[in-house]
Amino acid sequence: MHPARRVAARAVIAIVILAMTAACTTTQGSDKTGGDTVVLTLATFEGQPNANGLYHGPEAFVEHLGKVSGGRLKVELKTEYGDGAADAESKIVRAIASGEVDGGWPSTRAFARAGVPGLEVVEAPLTITSYAAQKAVVSGPVAGKLLARLDGSGMVGLGLAVGPLRRPFAANQPLLGPEDWKGITFRVFNSPTQADAVRALGATPADLSFSYIDQIKEGTLRGAEFDIAGYEQTGGGTQAGNVTANVVLWPKVFVLALSQKRFDALTSQQQAWVREAAAKAVKASVDAPYDETPAARTLCERGVRFRDATPGQLQGLRSRFRPVLDKLAADPTSAQLLGDLQAIAAQHPGPEAPAVPASCAQGVAANGSLGPIPTAVSDLPDGVYRHQLTHDQVAAAGGDDGSGTAGTWTLRVRGGTFQLNCRPVEGAGVSCGGGGNDSDEIFEAGDLRGTGNTVYFVGDVERVSRLNGCKLPATNQDGHCGPLDPYRMTWALSGDKLSFTDFEDGEGGELLNWTGGPWRKIA
């Protein structure tokens, strides 16, 4: 990976969507007496309202709270609630119900693990598999029935909004039929229904959030449920680049919700504004286009492949999922909702597979020539090693001085782990990945794997976050740790001089900061 992508900087935890001042803030008590301006604190764990370009409902909800109220409802958005944990979205549900935050748009998958059952039927596998079906769900009578299941939960359900369709993404080979799933470990998103579906296919579910890609790279995870736009937006490539194009496991449907406590504290006029904003958000999500082809074609250029399951494989998946549907139907209310959803699905069948070139619909996505990462701890000797690369040296070696490979680099090796720091060097050009720091900066940290003189650097974003305070990669926005893709080199130690050659990251890259000269052991 290009070193500029490895820069770890500091993140802003919350952003204010609409301008606010201390004079604008009102207490819940004054709301009832007609306070002029109210600030609503909304939470998401994905960095921004429209994290991948398909979150039209949440984006419109935030926008219209200000518009319909003439600026008298303002939003403070907590952008990384839950710090990237696997249960971050369920934490948002609990926070809304308790009144810790005023509201948000957690998806239906998050509610059951937050102690609020009733919405998991939306994730009935292979049921709602098209955007047309989703639009019918969120804009029709079934939406009211689903929102009614929040009664008594501490939340006011304001509306449902269309979200992305989730497909199987996998390393090494696509997951086409039940035979491909047997014995693998597959990422689910803190959802009991998703976990049941994965078990029904003979696989092991793993509750993971943004860190799933690291486990894919390490070989401990075979695949993940994800959406095409989201995978493209977060920089996804061949790591989990085998997509089953004609299998939509379930949709990601957003629930626009406010805390019951906060809603009750608003005036009737303010409540009406909130409901109007939610209604406009639902409509925006229904009216919006959901063309996944541009994102899919971008992924094709990165080496991702889109394969179709055969009719026999699709039938095999449906047969394996039957016990999951029976479990959902065991509750009488859920059984009625499941029937409603199946009727909508029959009217709007899917999935809507993206249009990709024929070359992108065959073969497999291989992670370059990096290969599987060994589990053995590397033999690279412990020590502190330093190497300085000037701007002139970068230019003389034919490198791009704008890439940020210049700098004074320090590598600390201890017990099979590593830490890489950089301090800028003088001269005209970009140092240390272009992060703008004028002091020693921690770039990477992680584990060293391999045998003999071959070493794999396996980054650990959580370790980097603990060391320098950067935020875990909820989005691709500046200020987040990583992503830290693994890479491999050959090392040789002669006296106090350590050298690296044969850099391989599976993407054809080359990093002069590693291979552009010897490292001297200084401690």
Backbone hydrogen bonds, N-H to C=O, Kabsch-Sander energy under -0.5 kcal/mol:
donor,donor_aa,acceptor,acceptor_aa,energy
5,R,2,H,-1.7
6,R,3,P,-1.5
7,V,4,A,-0.9
9,A,7,V,-0.6
13,I,11,A,-0.6
15,I,77,L,-1.9
17,I,15,I,-0.7
17,I,75,V,-1.1
18,L,75,V,-1.2
24,C,21,T,-1.6
25,T,21,T,-0.7
25,T,22,A,-0.8
31,D,27,T,-1.2
32,K,28,Q,-0.8
32,K,29,G,-0.6
33,T,30,S,-0.8
34,G,31,D,-1.7
35,G,30,S,-1.5
38,V,72,R,-2.8
40,L,38,V,-0.5
40,L,74,K,-3.4
41,T,39,V,-0.5
42,L,40,L,-0.8
42,L,76,E,-2.2
43,A,103,G,-2.0
44,T,78,K,-2.5
47,G,79,T,-2.5
51,A,48,Q,-0.6
51,A,49,P,-0.6
56,H,54,L,-1.2
57,G,162,V,-0.5
59,E,55,Y,-1.7
60,A,56,H,-2.2
61,F,57,G,-2.4
62,V,58,P,-2.1
63,E,59,E,-2.0
64,H,60,A,-3.0
65,L,61,F,-1.6
66,G,62,V,-0.8
67,K,63,E,-1.6
68,V,64,H,-2.5
69,S,65,L,-0.6
70,G,67,K,-1.3
71,G,66,G,-2.9
72,R,69,S,-1.0
74,K,38,V,-3.0
74,K,72,R,-0.5
76,E,40,L,-2.4
77,L,15,I,-2.1
77,L,75,V,-0.5
78,K,42,L,-3.0
78,K,76,E,-0.6
79,T,13,I,-1.4
79,T,77,L,-0.8
80,E,13,I,-0.7
81,Y,44,T,-2.4
81,Y,78,K,-0.5
83,D,80,E,-2.0
85,A,82,G,-1.9
88,A,85,A,-1.7
91,K,87,D,-2.1
92,I,88,A,-1.5
93,V,89,E,-1.6
94,R,90,S,-2.3
95,A,91,K,-2.4
96,I,92,I,-2.5
97,A,93,V,-2.4
98,S,94,R,-2.1
99,G,95,A,-1.0
100,E,95,A,-1.5
101,V,95,A,-1.4
102,D,41,T,-1.9
103,G,41,T,-1.4
104,G,257,A,-2.1
105,W,43,A,-0.7
108,T,253,V,-2.2
110,A,107,S,-2.1
111,F,108,T,-1.1
114,A,111,F,-0.9
115,G,112,A,-1.7
116,V,111,F,-2.5
122,V,119,L,-1.9
123,E,120,E,-1.5
124,A,121,V,-1.8
126,L,249,L,-2.0
127,T,124,A,-1.2
128,I,124,A,-0.6
129,T,127,T,-1.1
134,Q,130,S,-1.9
135,K,131,Y,-2.6
136,A,132,A,-1.8
137,V,133,A,-1.9
138,V,134,Q,-2.5
139,S,135,K,-1.5
140,G,136,A,-0.8
140,G,137,V,-0.7
143,A,137,V,-0.6
143,A,140,G,-1.4
144,G,140,G,-0.7
145,K,141,P,-1.5
146,L,142,V,-2.2
147,L,143,A,-2.6
148,A,144,G,-1.7
149,R,146,L,-1.3
150,L,147,L,-1.9
151,D,148,A,-1.6
153,S,150,L,-2.3
155,M,150,L,-0.6
156,V,258,L,-3.2
157,G,155,M,-0.6
158,L,156,V,-0.7
158,L,256,L,-3.0
159,G,256,L,-1.1
161,A,254,F,-2.2
166,R,250,W,-2.4
167,R,226,F,-3.4
169,F,224,A,-2.6
170,A,242,N,-1.5
171,A,222,R,-2.8
173,Q,171,A,-2.7
176,L,174,P,-1.0
180,D,177,G,-1.9
181,W,177,G,-0.6
181,W,178,P,-1.0
182,K,178,P,-1.1
183,G,202,G,-2.8
184,I,181,W,-2.0
186,F,204,T,-2.6
187,R,223,G,-2.9
188,V,206,A,-2.3
190,N,188,V,-0.6
195,A,191,S,-2.3
196,D,192,P,-2.4
197,A,193,T,-2.2
198,V,194,Q,-2.2
199,R,195,A,-2.3
200,A,196,D,-2.1
201,L,197,A,-0.8
201,L,198,V,-0.8
202,G,199,R,-2.2
203,A,198,V,-2.0
204,T,184,I,-3.0
206,A,186,F,-2.2
208,L,188,V,-1.7
208,L,206,A,-0.9
210,F,84,G,-0.5
212,Y,209,S,-1.6
213,I,210,F,-0.8
214,D,211,S,-0.8
215,Q,211,S,-1.2
216,I,212,Y,-2.0
217,K,213,I,-2.2
218,E,214,D,-1.9
219,G,215,Q,-0.9
219,G,216,I,-0.8
220,T,215,Q,-1.6
221,L,215,Q,-1.3
222,R,185,T,-2.3
223,G,185,T,-1.2
224,A,169,F,-2.6
225,E,187,R,-1.4
226,F,167,R,-2.2
231,Y,227,D,-2.4
232,E,228,I,-2.1
233,Q,229,A,-2.7
234,T,230,G,-1.9
235,G,232,E,-1.6
236,G,231,Y,-2.8
240,A,237,G,-0.5
241,G,238,T,-1.3
242,N,170,A,-2.0
243,V,241,G,-0.7
243,V,305,R,-2.8
244,T,168,P,-1.9
245,A,243,V,-1.1
245,A,307,R,-2.1
246,N,307,R,-0.5
247,V,244,T,-1.3
249,L,166,R,-2.2
249,L,247,V,-0.6
250,W,166,R,-0.9
252,K,164,P,-1.9
253,V,251,P,-0.7
254,F,161,A,-2.2
254,F,252,K,-0.5
255,V,106,P,-2.2
256,L,159,G,-2.7
256,L,254,F,-0.6
257,A,104,G,-2.5
257,A,255,V,-0.6
258,L,156,V,-1.8
259,S,102,D,-3.3
260,Q,154,G,-2.9
263,F,259,S,-2.9
264,D,260,Q,-2.6
265,A,261,K,-1.2
266,L,262,R,-0.5
266,L,263,F,-1.2
271,Q,267,T,-2.6
272,A,268,S,-1.9
273,W,269,Q,-2.1
274,V,270,Q,-2.3
275,R,271,Q,-2.5
276,E,272,A,-2.4
277,A,273,W,-2.8
278,A,274,V,-2.3
279,A,275,R,-2.4
280,K,276,E,-2.3
281,A,277,A,-1.9
282,V,278,A,-2.5
283,K,279,A,-2.2
284,A,280,K,-2.4
285,S,281,A,-2.1
286,V,282,V,-1.7
287,D,283,K,-2.8
288,A,284,A,-1.4
292,E,290,Y,-0.8
296,A,292,E,-2.4
297,R,293,T,-2.8
298,T,294,P,-1.9
299,L,295,A,-2.2
300,C,296,A,-2.2
301,E,297,R,-1.7
302,R,298,T,-0.9
302,R,299,L,-0.7
303,G,300,C,-1.6
304,V,299,L,-2.4
305,R,241,G,-3.1
306,F,360,C,-2.9
307,R,243,V,-2.7
307,R,305,R,-0.6
314,L,310,T,-2.6
315,Q,311,P,-2.3
316,G,312,G,-1.9
317,L,313,Q,-2.1
318,R,314,L,-2.3
319,S,315,Q,-2.2
320,R,316,G,-2.0
321,F,317,L,-1.9
322,R,318,R,-0.6
322,R,319,S,-0.9
324,V,321,F,-0.7
325,L,321,F,-1.8
326,D,322,R,-2.4
327,K,323,P,-2.0
328,L,324,V,-1.9
329,A,325,L,-2.0
330,A,327,K,-1.0
331,D,328,L,-0.8
335,A,331,D,-2.8
336,Q,332,P,-1.8
337,L,333,T,-2.0
338,L,334,S,-3.2
339,G,335,A,-2.0
340,D,336,Q,-2.0
341,L,337,L,-2.7
342,Q,338,L,-2.6
343,A,339,G,-2.0
344,I,340,D,-2.0
345,A,341,L,-2.6
346,A,342,Q,-1.9
347,Q,343,A,-1.3
348,H,344,I,-1.7
352,E,129,T,-0.5
353,A,351,P,-1.1
356,V,354,P,-0.8
360,C,357,P,-1.5
361,A,358,A,-1.3
362,Q,359,S,-0.5
366,A,364,V,-0.7
368,G,366,A,-2.7
370,L,367,N,-1.5
371,G,367,N,-0.7
378,S,448,L,-1.8
379,D,452,G,-0.5
383,G,413,V,-2.3
385,Y,383,G,-0.5
385,Y,411,L,-3.1
386,R,520,R,-2.4
387,H,409,W,-2.5
389,L,407,G,-2.5
394,V,390,T,-1.9
395,A,391,H,-2.2
396,A,392,D,-2.6
397,A,393,Q,-1.7
398,G,395,A,-1.5
399,G,394,V,-2.6
401,D,399,G,-0.7
403,S,400,D,-2.3
404,G,401,D,-0.8
406,A,430,V,-0.7
407,G,389,L,-2.4
408,T,423,R,-3.0
409,W,387,H,-3.1
409,W,407,G,-0.8
410,T,421,N,-2.2
411,L,385,Y,-3.2
412,R,410,T,-0.5
412,R,419,Q,-2.8
413,V,383,G,-2.9
413,V,411,L,-0.5
414,R,417,T,-2.1
417,T,414,R,-1.3
418,F,446,G,-2.3
419,Q,412,R,-1.6
420,L,444,E,-2.7
421,N,410,T,-2.8
421,N,419,Q,-0.5
422,C,441,E,-2.1
423,R,408,T,-1.9
429,G,427,G,-0.7
430,V,401,D,-1.3
432,C,406,A,-2.9
433,G,404,G,-2.2
434,G,431,S,-2.3
435,G,432,C,-0.9
441,E,422,C,-2.4
443,F,420,L,-3.1
443,F,441,E,-0.6
444,E,420,L,-1.5
446,G,418,F,-2.0
447,D,458,V,-2.5
448,L,416,G,-3.1
449,R,447,D,-0.5
449,R,456,Y,-2.3
450,G,376,A,-2.1
454,T,451,T,-2.0
455,V,453,N,-0.5
455,V,489,M,-2.7
456,Y,449,R,-3.8
457,F,487,Y,-2.7
458,V,447,D,-2.8
458,V,456,Y,-0.8
459,G,457,F,-0.7
460,D,445,A,-2.9
464,V,460,D,-2.0
465,S,461,V,-2.5
466,R,462,E,-2.0
467,L,463,R,-1.8
468,N,464,V,-2.7
469,G,465,S,-2.0
471,K,9,A,-0.5
471,K,479,G,-1.4
474,A,472,L,-2.5
480,H,477,Q,-0.9
481,C,471,K,-3.6
485,D,483,P,-0.7
487,Y,457,F,-1.3
488,R,504,E,-3.1
489,M,455,V,-2.3
490,T,501,T,-2.9
491,W,453,N,-2.6
492,A,499,S,-1.9
494,S,497,K,-2.8
497,K,494,S,-2.0
498,L,496,D,-0.6
498,L,519,W,-3.7
499,S,492,A,-2.6
501,T,490,T,-2.4
504,E,488,R,-2.3
512,L,510,E,-0.6
514,W,511,L,-1.5
515,T,511,L,-1.8
516,G,512,L,-2.6
519,W,498,L,-3.8
520,R,386,R,-2.9
521,K,496,D,-3.4
522,I,384,V,-3.0
522,I,520,R,-0.6
523,A,384,V,-1.3
